[in-house]
Amino acid sequence: MEEEITQIDHTLERLVRLKLIKKGLPEDQEASLDKLNGLKTRKEKHRKHFMDQIKELEGKIHELQNAVVKITGTVYPRTSITIYDKSITVMESWIYVYFKYMSTEEELVAADLEKV
């Protein structure tokens, strides 16, 4: 996409220079100039749309990487905590604990909430 826009810019610059040198362009080249300007505008809008989508997806990835479940009460044995594709089954009672999703770990990471 970047290469296409650069190529269009290069062609537009040549046509604009020709227009300035010749004090005008033939009708067919003038039509090409207008068509290229429209094409450039559409390509730039398309690129902006993709960049906005990328930014939104990066935000969602960041949200996924920082998923946390905080429990300020008691978690009883045999309770299963699941975040996305990972889960952990509690084997003993825990009080004030949090579970964090970490994509590099096999299971969820549990830690004492008072240490946070």
C-alpha positions in Angstrom: 0.0 0.0 0.0 2.8 2.4 0.9 4.6 1.6 -2.4 1.4 2.3 -4.4 0.9 5.7 -2.7 4.6 6.5 -3.3 4.2 5.6 -6.9 1.1 7.7 -7.3 2.9 10.6 -5.6 5.8 10.3 -8.0 3.5 10.3 -11.1 1.5 13.2 -9.7 4.7 15.2 -9.2 5.8 14.5 -12.8 2.4 15.6 -14.2 2.3 18.8 -12.1 5.8 19.7 -13.2 4.7 19.1 -16.8 1.7 21.3 -16.3 3.8 24.1 -14.9 6.4 23.9 -17.6 3.9 23.8 -20.5 1.4 26.2 -18.9 -1.2 23.5 -19.1 -1.7 19.9 -20.0 -3.5 18.1 -22.8 -7.0 17.1 -21.9 -6.2 13.4 -21.5 -3.2 14.1 -19.2 -5.4 16.6 -17.2 -8.0 13.8 -16.8 -5.2 11.4 -15.6 -4.0 14.0 -13.1 -7.5 14.3 -11.6 -8.0 10.6 -11.6 -4.6 10.1 -9.8 -5.5 12.7 -7.2 -8.7 10.8 -6.5 -6.9 7.5 -6.4 -4.3 8.9 -4.0 -7.1 10.2 -1.7 -8.9 6.8 -1.6 -5.6 5.0 -1.0 -4.8 7.3 1.9 -8.2 6.8 3.4 -7.8 3.1 3.0 -4.4 3.2 4.7 -5.8 5.3 7.6 -8.7 2.8 8.1 -6.1 -0.1 8.3 -3.9 1.9 10.7 -7.0 2.5 12.9 -7.8 -1.2 12.9 -4.3 -2.1 13.8 -4.3 0.4 16.7 -7.6 -1.1 18.0 -6.3 -4.6 17.8 -3.1 -3.7 19.6 -5.2 -2.3 22.4 -7.2 -5.5 22.6 -3.9 -7.5 22.6 -2.7 -5.3 25.5 -5.9 -5.9 27.3 -5.6 -9.7 26.8 -2.0 -9.7 28.1 -3.0 -7.9 31.3 -6.2 -9.9 32.3 -6.5 -10.2 36.0 -9.2 -11.7 38.4 -8.9 -10.2 41.9 -10.7 -11.9 44.7 -11.1 -10.0 48.0 -13.0 -12.8 49.8 -12.3 -16.5 50.1 -11.7 -18.9 47.2 -12.7 -22.4 48.3 -11.0 -25.7 47.3 -12.1 -27.2 43.9 -13.0 -23.8 42.5 -11.9 -23.4 38.9 -10.7 -20.0 37.7 -10.5 -19.6 33.9 -9.2 -16.6 31.9 -9.2 -17.0 28.1 -7.6 -20.4 27.4 -6.0 -21.1 30.7 -7.4 -22.3 34.0 -6.4 -23.3 37.5 -8.2 -25.4 40.1 -7.8 -24.2 43.7 -6.8 -27.0 46.0 -6.9 -25.1 49.3 -8.7 -22.1 50.6 -7.2 -18.8 49.7 -8.1 -15.3 50.9 -7.3 -12.1 49.1 -5.7 -13.5 46.0 -5.4 -12.5 42.4 -5.0 -14.6 39.2 -3.2 -13.2 36.3 -3.1 -14.4 32.7 0.4 -14.7 31.3 0.7 -16.0 27.8 4.2 -17.4 28.6 3.0 -19.6 31.4 1.2 -23.0 31.2 -1.4 -22.0 33.9 -2.7 -18.8 35.4 -0.4 -17.2 38.0 -1.8 -16.8 41.5 -0.4 -14.3 44.0 -1.4 -12.8 47.4 -3.4 -9.7 46.8 -1.8 -8.0 49.9 1.5 -8.1 48.1 0.2 -6.2 45.1 
